[in-house]
């Protein structure tokens, strides 16, 4: 006679890790796929303030802002693929390009929000990712 429960358990047992993974994804969805656009910046900078902070004390600024969201204001200069260059020193990798045509904002004062990746002291360039344009006269 065939033991029906034995074969049922052999079919269900491989599904247990998948079930736990699905429950984990549902519980921690915000940590896995964060809502970058609604992230609150830890500090708001006017034009050139963040570069000044990095120039004054690079290690302290790195400790304070690395992988944190900031908001800054500046003039959009150019773009390379999906990266917007602001004030010739801030390189912002844009998050949603389908909503924004970067060529329309060249030379305009913009306000944007992004996550700080790092600062190169020798070239004085700041790198951001997950950037979103908040205020622009023409989009």
URLINJO-V388871 format. One record per residue. PSI is psi in whole degrees, 0 to 359 (NA if undefined). OMEGA is omega in degrees with one decimal (NA if undefined). Layout:
BEGIN
PSI:OMEGA / PSI:OMEGA
END
This chain:
BEGIN
141:-178.9 / 131:177.3 / 104:-174.4 / 322:-178.0 / 327:179.5 / 315:-179.0 / 328:176.0 / 317:179.5 / 324:178.4 / 332:178.3 / 326:-176.1 / 325:-175.3 / 316:178.2 / 341:-179.5 / 344:-176.5 / 313:177.8 / 325:178.9 / 321:178.0 / 315:178.2 / 321:177.7 / 317:178.6 / 318:177.7 / 318:179.4 / 318:179.4 / 318:179.6 / 318:-177.7 / 323:-173.8 / 35:-177.4 / 322:-179.2 / 329:178.1 / 329:-178.7 / 311:-179.6 / 79:-177.2 / 154:177.6 / 88:-173.5 / 324:-174.1 / 330:-179.1 / 10:178.0 / 136:-178.8 / 127:-179.7 / 147:179.6 / 337:178.9 / 148:178.3 / 124:-177.4 / 142:170.9 / 181:-175.3 / 122:175.5 / 355:-177.1 / 320:-177.1 / 323:176.3 / 323:178.5 / 317:178.9 / 318:178.4 / 325:178.3 / 323:-177.7 / 313:-179.0 / 90:-173.6 / 318:-177.8 / 318:178.8 / 317:178.9 / 321:177.8 / 317:178.9 / 323:-176.7 / 324:-167.8 / 349:-176.5 / 126:-179.0 / 21:175.6 / 154:177.7 / 133:175.9 / 163:174.3 / 136:-179.7 / 160:179.9 / 142:178.5 / 182:179.8 / 127:179.1 / 123:-178.4 / 292:-177.8 / 181:174.1 / 150:175.8 / 110:-176.1 / 253:-178.4 / 16:-178.8 / 124:177.5 / 133:178.4 / 123:-177.5 / 131:179.3 / 25:178.2 / 5:-179.1 / 346:-178.2 / 120:-179.5 / 114:-174.3 / 116:174.3 / 114:-173.2 / 146:-177.7 / 306:-176.4 / 94:-178.9 / 342:-178.7 / 339:179.2 / 344:-173.7 / 131:171.4 / 108:-173.0 / 332:-178.4 / 337:179.9 / 346:-175.2 / 6:178.9 / 132:178.3 / 0:-178.6 / 150:173.7 / 124:-179.9 / 160:172.7 / 130:-179.0 / 164:-177.9 / 140:-180.0 / 170:179.9 / 130:-177.7 / 125:175.2 / 316:-178.9 / 172:-179.2 / 130:177.3 / 112:-174.7 / 322:-176.6 / 319:179.8 / 354:179.7 / 43:179.7 / 133:179.1 / 134:179.2 / 132:176.7 / 152:169.2 / 176:-176.3 / 41:-175.1 / 145:176.3 / 137:176.1 / 127:-178.8 / 309:-176.2 / 126:175.2 / 139:-179.0 / 322:-178.1 / 114:172.6 / NA:NA
END
